[in-house]
Amino acid sequence: MLPESVKVGAHTFRIMPLPEEADQDEWGEADFVAGTISVAEKVPPSRQTEVVLHEVIHALLLGWEMKEEEAITTLLGEGIAAFLQDNPQFVKHVCDHIS
């Protein structure tokens, strides 16, 4: 189950379901003004995790106007999700040692 919110820099983003009227091919979206990340409930939890990471990466890159940003955020979202899942000892280390 996804958390209720995530913090990116100084900003907290509330995580909520993607509205039903959204494009059927869309898995998620971020609203940087409202501070929300919406995630499709129809996709499995592993994909929901990737979607949140994808939108967080967009938030981190906000204002950089990078070429191929969508491809980069997709690649990094999937890669970071797999890394975190495959390395729970590292996640624990980060949580224990970085404040």
Secondary structure, DSSP 8 states (H G I E B T S, - for coil): ---SEEEETTEEEEEEE--TTS-TT--EEEETTTTEEEE-TTS-HHHHHHHHHHHHHHHHHTT---TTHHHHHHHHHHHHHHHHHH-HHHHHHHHHH--
